Amino acid sequence: MPETKKIKNPASLLAAIAAIGGEITNSRRSSTTRLTRVLDIILNHLGAEQGSIMLLEKDRLVVRAAKRKNLIGMTQPLSNDSVATWVAKNARPLFIPDITHDHRFPCRKSDRSYRKNSLLSAPVMQQGKVLGVINVTDKSGNHDLIQDDAGYLAEFCGIVVWLVQQQQLNKKIRQQKNSLKKKNLELKRQEELREELAQALIHDLKGPLAEVVANLDILSYSLDGDEKEFLQSAQMGCDRAVRMVSNLVSVGKLEDGRLRLIIEQLTPAELIAEAGAGITTLTTIRQMHLKTEIADGKTAIPLDRTIIIRVLQNLLTNAISYSPSGSTIIIGCKRNGDGMEFYVRDQGPGIPPEMKKYIFDKYARISSSEEQLVGTGLGLYFCRLAIKAHHGVIGVENNPDGGGRFYFQLPLPNNRDHGN
């Protein structure tokens, strides 16, 4: 029977994210130094001794950071049969419990410089395009890398993409400096945002990271062409980090009523589309399909966009975590009485009746599989607090044909207290 477990040290994940954020925004260091320090943070969090960050340059992977310094600068053409080139070509993360039993990579089997046979490799991507690969091996002590580590590494890749994007954007700006003087203001604003993010992550992590997203959105109106594509990629990376840290940062404010909602009018269709777009990496990892059911997608609802999208993404991540690989996750909405109901259905084992009473409790997680995605144990608890702040209700039930169904209902405009 599945049992509830708690994350032993969610603060360690938060500390790792904060440290990476600090390196990303520290413009005083060279790009090589920042990549090296980010790699050290990732390996330390995963408890691994060896690893590297490889960037895709034309048709080859180049090692730009590595624990073994003699590897820095080495290249691997995409025609190679290495683990890293497989990940780059397939744009998918790869977890190999024992490389000696995997016949796809004969060159890795003959390499005696590693102590252990388990390894991880995940792509660093922006808008579906591979920018590089992060490799991890040699777990410390007597432990081997596990599937959980693959989930952590995939999420870290989503943050590292910021640093790669910054390098590309800065390089392009330097190359076009004489003809693109009008972009200097935008570059200065980027530096200001990076410094603001560093302060928020390193010193107190109490500032609303959603404000960074809003500022980037404002900045996007002054850009066009290639520069706007880089900015949009930065927005996507920021959204991913917000989803990872916001549960830890915001729960305290929701608990004591200090989190002030920023209300705007949005339709269910807009919310569902944006929530689904933010979890493509996780669906790729588990080879799952996301299906939408929108019975009423045009009725505008007053709500805090960032908070409700985070609720939907938490429910989607939870469904993905407890569903078998290759299954279908359904996200939808429908009018229900005087409110709008949103729901996420999965094809997992369902929720035992005795567990429903504490599934939304702080730090509670239900585990029916050893292969769990990254999480802090605060996701469903945050959802409960967020929906309560919107004067809504949230719950869970089992589908008649199997699997779980998480749902929440928000009041429609005529039935809502606009005091927030």
C-alpha positions as CSV (number, residue, x, y, z in Angstrom):
1,M,0.0,0.0,0.0
2,P,1.3,3.5,-0.8
3,E,2.5,5.5,2.1
4,T,3.0,9.2,2.7
5,K,6.6,10.5,2.9
6,K,8.1,13.9,3.6
7,I,11.0,15.6,1.9
8,K,13.9,15.4,4.3
9,N,15.5,18.7,3.5
10,P,13.6,20.9,1.1
11,A,15.9,23.8,2.2
12,S,18.8,22.1,0.3
13,L,16.9,22.3,-3.0
14,L,16.1,26.0,-2.3
15,A,19.7,26.7,-1.4
16,A,21.0,25.1,-4.6
17,I,18.5,27.1,-6.7
18,A,19.6,30.3,-4.9
19,A,23.2,29.6,-5.5
20,I,22.7,28.9,-9.2
21,G,20.7,32.1,-9.5
22,G,23.5,34.0,-7.9
23,E,26.0,32.6,-10.4
24,I,23.7,33.4,-13.3
25,T,23.4,37.0,-12.4
26,N,27.0,37.6,-11.3
27,S,28.3,39.5,-14.3
28,R,31.6,40.2,-12.7
29,R,32.7,36.6,-13.4
30,S,33.5,35.2,-16.8
31,S,31.1,32.8,-18.5
32,T,33.5,29.9,-18.0
33,T,33.8,30.5,-14.3
34,R,30.1,30.8,-13.9
35,L,29.5,27.5,-15.8
36,T,32.1,25.7,-13.6
37,R,30.6,27.0,-10.4
38,V,27.1,26.1,-11.5
39,L,28.3,22.6,-12.3
40,D,29.8,22.3,-8.8
41,I,26.5,23.3,-7.3
42,I,24.5,20.7,-9.3
43,L,27.0,17.9,-8.5
44,N,27.0,18.8,-4.8
45,H,23.2,18.7,-4.7
46,L,23.0,15.3,-6.5
47,G,25.9,13.9,-4.4
48,A,28.0,13.1,-7.4
49,E,31.7,13.4,-8.0
50,Q,32.0,13.7,-11.7
51,G,30.2,15.7,-14.3
52,S,30.5,18.1,-17.2
53,I,28.6,20.8,-19.1
54,M,28.8,20.6,-22.9
55,L,27.6,23.3,-25.3
56,L,26.4,22.6,-28.8
57,E,28.4,24.6,-31.3
58,K,27.5,24.0,-34.9
59,D,27.6,20.2,-35.3
60,R,29.7,19.3,-32.2
61,L,29.5,19.3,-28.4
62,V,32.3,21.2,-26.7
63,V,33.1,20.7,-23.0
64,R,32.9,24.1,-21.3
65,A,33.0,23.0,-17.7
66,A,34.1,19.7,-16.1
67,K,35.3,18.3,-12.8
68,R,38.2,16.7,-14.7
69,K,39.9,19.9,-15.9
70,N,41.7,18.0,-18.8
71,L,38.3,17.5,-20.5
72,I,37.6,21.2,-20.9
73,G,37.8,22.2,-24.5
74,M,37.4,18.7,-25.8
75,T,34.9,18.2,-28.6
76,Q,32.5,15.4,-29.6
77,P,31.0,15.5,-33.1
78,L,27.3,14.6,-33.3
79,S,28.2,11.6,-35.4
80,N,29.9,10.1,-32.3
81,D,28.1,7.3,-30.4
82,S,28.6,8.7,-26.9
83,V,25.9,9.2,-24.3
84,A,26.0,13.0,-24.6
85,T,25.6,13.0,-28.4
86,W,22.7,10.6,-28.1
87,V,21.0,13.1,-25.7
88,A,21.7,16.1,-28.0
89,K,20.4,14.3,-31.1
90,N,17.3,13.0,-29.4
91,A,16.6,16.0,-27.2
92,R,15.7,13.7,-24.3
93,P,17.2,13.1,-20.9
94,L,18.9,9.7,-20.4
95,F,19.3,7.7,-17.1
96,I,21.4,4.5,-17.4
97,P,21.6,2.4,-14.2
98,D,24.4,0.3,-15.6
99,I,26.3,1.3,-18.7
100,T,27.9,-2.1,-19.0
101,H,24.5,-3.5,-19.9
102,D,23.7,-0.9,-22.6
103,H,25.0,-1.8,-26.0
104,R,24.4,1.6,-27.5
105,F,27.6,3.1,-26.1
106,P,30.6,0.8,-26.6
107,C,33.1,3.7,-26.3
108,R,31.9,4.5,-22.7
109,K,32.3,0.9,-21.6
110,S,36.0,0.9,-22.3
111,D,36.5,4.2,-20.3
112,R,38.1,3.2,-17.0
113,S,38.3,6.8,-15.6
114,Y,34.9,6.5,-13.9
115,R,34.3,4.5,-10.7
116,K,30.7,3.6,-11.2
117,N,28.5,2.4,-14.1
118,S,25.4,4.5,-13.4
119,L,25.1,7.9,-15.2
120,L,22.7,10.7,-16.1
121,S,22.7,13.1,-19.1
122,A,20.1,15.7,-19.8
123,P,19.7,18.3,-22.6
124,V,19.8,22.1,-22.0
125,M,17.0,23.4,-24.2
126,Q,15.3,26.6,-25.3
127,Q,12.0,26.5,-27.2
128,G,12.6,23.0,-28.4
129,K,16.2,23.6,-29.5
130,V,19.1,21.8,-27.8
131,L,21.8,24.2,-26.6
132,G,24.0,21.7,-24.7
133,V,24.1,18.7,-22.4
134,I,24.8,18.2,-18.7
135,N,26.4,14.9,-17.7
136,V,26.6,13.4,-14.2
137,T,28.3,10.2,-12.9
138,D,30.1,8.7,-9.9
139,K,27.6,9.1,-7.0
140,S,29.5,9.6,-3.7
141,G,29.8,6.8,-1.2
142,N,28.2,3.5,-1.8
143,H,25.1,4.9,-3.6
144,D,24.3,4.9,-7.3
145,L,22.4,7.5,-9.2
146,I,18.6,6.9,-9.3
147,Q,15.6,8.0,-11.4
148,D,14.9,10.8,-8.8
149,D,18.2,12.3,-9.7
150,A,17.2,12.4,-13.3
151,G,14.2,14.6,-12.4
152,Y,16.4,17.0,-10.4
153,L,18.9,17.2,-13.2
154,A,16.2,18.0,-15.8
155,E,14.9,20.9,-13.7
156,F,18.5,22.2,-13.1
157,C,18.9,22.2,-16.9
158,G,15.9,24.5,-17.1
159,I,17.7,27.0,-14.9
160,V,21.1,26.7,-16.5
161,V,19.5,27.6,-19.9
162,W,19.4,31.2,-18.5
163,L,23.2,31.4,-18.4
164,V,23.5,30.0,-21.9
165,Q,20.9,32.4,-23.2
166,Q,22.7,35.3,-21.6
167,Q,25.9,34.3,-23.3
168,Q,24.2,34.2,-26.7
169,L,22.4,37.4,-26.2
170,N,25.5,39.3,-25.0
171,K,27.5,37.9,-27.8
172,K,25.0,39.1,-30.4
173,I,24.8,42.5,-28.8
174,R,28.5,42.9,-28.9
175,Q,28.7,41.9,-32.5
176,Q,26.0,44.4,-33.5
177,K,27.0,47.2,-31.1
178,N,27.8,49.8,-33.8
179,S,24.5,49.3,-35.6
180,L,22.3,48.5,-32.6
181,K,23.0,51.4,-30.2
182,K,19.3,51.6,-29.4
183,K,19.5,48.2,-27.7
184,N,21.9,49.5,-25.0
185,L,19.0,50.4,-22.8
186,E,17.6,46.9,-23.1
187,L,21.0,45.4,-22.1
188,K,21.2,47.7,-19.1
189,R,17.7,46.6,-18.0
190,Q,18.8,42.9,-18.4
191,E,21.7,43.6,-16.0
192,E,19.4,45.3,-13.5
193,L,17.0,42.3,-13.6
194,R,19.8,39.9,-13.1
195,E,21.0,41.8,-10.1
196,E,17.4,42.0,-8.7
197,L,17.1,38.3,-9.1
198,A,20.4,37.6,-7.4
199,Q,19.3,39.7,-4.4
200,A,16.0,37.9,-4.1
201,L,17.4,34.4,-4.4
202,I,20.6,34.8,-2.3
203,H,19.7,37.2,0.5
204,D,16.1,36.5,1.4
205,L,14.1,34.8,-1.4
206,K,11.1,36.6,-0.1
207,G,10.5,38.9,-3.1
208,P,7.9,37.9,-5.6
209,L,9.7,36.2,-8.5
210,A,6.6,36.8,-10.6
211,E,7.6,40.5,-10.7
212,V,10.6,39.5,-12.8
213,V,8.3,37.8,-15.3
214,A,6.1,40.9,-15.4
215,N,9.1,43.2,-16.0
216,L,10.4,41.0,-18.8
217,D,6.9,41.1,-20.4
218,I,7.0,44.9,-20.3
219,L,10.5,44.9,-21.8
220,S,9.3,42.6,-24.7
221,Y,7.2,45.5,-26.1
222,S,10.4,47.4,-27.0
223,L,12.0,44.5,-28.8
224,D,11.5,42.7,-32.1
225,G,13.3,40.3,-34.3
226,D,16.0,38.0,-33.0
227,E,16.5,39.9,-29.7
228,K,12.8,39.3,-28.8
229,E,13.3,35.5,-29.2
230,F,16.2,35.6,-26.7
231,L,14.0,37.6,-24.3
232,Q,11.1,35.1,-24.7
233,S,13.4,32.3,-23.9
234,A,14.5,34.1,-20.7
235,Q,10.8,34.4,-19.8
236,M,10.3,30.7,-20.2
237,G,13.3,30.0,-18.0
238,C,12.1,32.4,-15.4
239,D,8.7,30.7,-15.3
240,R,10.3,27.4,-14.6
241,A,12.3,28.7,-11.7
242,V,9.2,30.4,-10.3
243,R,7.4,27.1,-10.3
244,M,10.3,25.4,-8.4
245,V,10.9,28.0,-5.7
246,S,7.5,29.7,-5.4
247,N,6.0,26.9,-3.3
248,L,8.7,27.2,-0.7
249,V,8.7,31.0,-0.8
250,S,5.0,31.7,-0.9
251,V,3.5,29.2,1.5
252,G,4.5,31.3,4.6
253,K,2.8,34.4,3.2
254,L,-0.3,32.5,2.3
255,E,-0.5,30.9,5.7
256,D,-0.5,34.3,7.5
257,G,-2.4,36.2,4.8
258,R,0.5,38.5,3.7
259,L,0.4,37.4,0.1
260,R,-1.6,40.0,-1.8
261,L,-3.3,38.7,-5.0
262,I,-2.8,40.6,-8.2
263,I,-6.2,40.2,-9.8
264,E,-6.8,40.2,-13.6
265,Q,-9.4,38.9,-15.9
266,L,-8.5,35.7,-17.7
267,T,-10.3,32.9,-19.6
268,P,-10.0,29.2,-18.7
269,A,-8.6,28.5,-22.1
270,E,-5.7,30.9,-21.6
271,L,-4.9,29.5,-18.2
272,I,-4.9,25.9,-19.4
273,A,-2.8,26.6,-22.5
274,E,-0.1,28.4,-20.4
275,A,-0.1,25.8,-17.7
276,G,0.4,23.0,-20.2
277,A,3.2,24.8,-22.1
278,G,5.2,25.0,-18.9
279,I,5.5,21.3,-18.2
280,T,6.7,20.0,-21.6
281,T,10.1,18.9,-20.1
282,L,8.4,16.7,-17.5
283,T,6.0,15.1,-20.1
284,T,9.0,14.4,-22.3
285,I,10.9,12.7,-19.4
286,R,7.9,10.3,-18.7
287,Q,6.8,10.0,-22.3
288,M,3.3,11.1,-21.5
289,H,0.6,12.8,-23.4
290,L,-1.3,15.9,-22.3
291,K,-5.0,16.2,-23.4
292,T,-7.3,19.2,-22.9
293,E,-11.1,19.3,-22.3
294,I,-12.5,22.8,-22.3
295,A,-16.3,22.9,-22.0
296,D,-16.4,26.7,-21.4
297,G,-13.1,28.4,-22.2
298,K,-14.3,32.0,-22.9
299,T,-15.8,33.1,-19.6
300,A,-13.4,35.6,-18.1
301,I,-12.6,35.0,-14.4
302,P,-11.0,37.4,-11.9
303,L,-7.9,35.8,-10.5
304,D,-4.2,36.0,-9.9
305,R,-2.8,34.6,-13.1
306,T,0.6,33.6,-11.7
307,I,-0.9,31.8,-8.6
308,I,-3.6,29.9,-10.5
309,I,-1.2,28.8,-13.2
310,R,1.2,27.5,-10.5
311,V,-1.8,25.6,-9.0
312,L,-2.5,24.0,-12.4
313,Q,1.1,23.1,-13.0
314,N,1.5,21.7,-9.5
315,L,-1.5,19.4,-10.1
316,L,-0.1,18.4,-13.5
317,T,3.3,17.7,-12.1
318,N,1.6,15.6,-9.3
319,A,-0.4,13.6,-11.9
320,I,2.7,13.0,-14.1
321,S,4.7,11.8,-11.0
322,Y,2.2,9.2,-10.1
323,S,1.1,7.9,-13.5
324,P,2.8,5.2,-15.5
325,S,5.1,6.2,-18.4
326,G,3.2,6.6,-21.7
327,S,-0.1,7.4,-20.1
328,T,-2.4,10.3,-20.8
329,I,-3.0,13.3,-18.4
330,I,-6.2,15.3,-19.0
331,I,-6.6,18.9,-17.9
332,G,-9.9,20.6,-18.4
333,C,-12.6,23.0,-17.1
334,K,-16.4,23.2,-17.0
335,R,-19.0,25.5,-15.5
336,N,-20.3,24.0,-12.3
337,G,-23.2,25.9,-10.7
338,D,-22.0,29.4,-9.7
339,G,-18.4,28.6,-10.3
340,M,-15.8,27.4,-12.9
341,E,-14.3,24.1,-12.1
342,F,-10.8,23.1,-13.3
343,Y,-9.6,19.5,-13.1
344,V,-6.6,17.3,-13.8
345,R,-7.2,13.5,-14.4
346,D,-4.5,10.9,-14.5
347,Q,-4.2,7.2,-15.1
348,G,-2.3,6.4,-11.9
349,P,-3.2,4.2,-8.9
350,G,-5.8,6.6,-7.5
351,I,-6.0,7.9,-4.0
352,P,-6.9,5.5,-1.1
353,P,-9.8,6.8,0.9
354,E,-7.9,7.0,4.1
355,M,-5.3,9.2,2.5
356,K,-7.6,11.9,1.1
357,K,-7.9,13.7,4.5
358,Y,-4.2,14.6,4.6
359,I,-3.2,14.7,0.9
360,F,-3.3,18.5,1.0
361,D,-1.3,18.7,4.3
362,K,2.0,20.4,4.6
363,Y,4.9,18.3,3.3
364,A,2.6,15.3,2.7
365,R,3.4,13.2,-0.4
366,I,1.9,9.9,-1.4
367,S,4.4,7.4,-2.9
368,S,3.3,4.4,-4.9
369,S,6.5,4.2,-7.0
370,E,10.2,4.5,-6.5
371,E,10.5,6.7,-9.5
372,Q,9.2,10.1,-8.3
373,L,9.7,13.4,-10.0
374,V,11.4,16.3,-8.2
375,G,9.3,17.9,-5.6
376,T,9.4,19.7,-2.2
377,G,6.3,18.1,-0.7
378,L,4.6,21.5,-0.6
379,G,2.9,21.5,-4.0
380,L,-0.6,20.3,-2.9
381,Y,-0.5,22.3,0.3
382,F,0.3,25.4,-1.7
383,C,-2.6,24.6,-4.0
384,R,-5.0,24.4,-1.0
385,L,-3.9,27.8,0.4
386,A,-3.9,29.5,-3.1
387,I,-7.5,28.3,-3.9
388,K,-8.7,29.3,-0.4
389,A,-7.2,32.8,-1.0
390,H,-9.4,33.0,-4.2
391,H,-12.5,32.0,-2.1
392,G,-12.6,28.7,-4.0
393,V,-12.6,25.0,-3.0
394,I,-10.2,22.2,-3.9
395,G,-10.5,18.4,-3.6
396,V,-9.6,15.0,-4.9
397,E,-11.6,11.9,-6.0
398,N,-11.0,8.7,-7.9
399,N,-12.1,8.2,-11.4
400,P,-14.6,5.4,-12.0
401,D,-12.3,3.8,-14.5
402,G,-9.2,4.3,-12.4
403,G,-6.7,7.0,-11.6
404,G,-7.1,10.2,-9.6
405,R,-9.0,13.4,-10.3
406,F,-7.8,16.7,-8.6
407,Y,-10.2,19.6,-9.0
408,F,-10.7,23.1,-7.8
409,Q,-13.6,25.6,-8.3
410,L,-13.3,29.4,-8.5
411,P,-16.4,31.6,-8.1
412,L,-17.5,33.5,-11.2
413,P,-17.4,37.3,-11.3
414,N,-20.9,37.9,-9.9
415,N,-20.3,35.6,-7.0
416,R,-16.8,36.8,-6.0
417,D,-15.7,39.1,-3.3
418,H,-13.3,41.6,-4.9
419,G,-11.8,42.7,-1.7
420,N,-8.4,41.3,-2.5
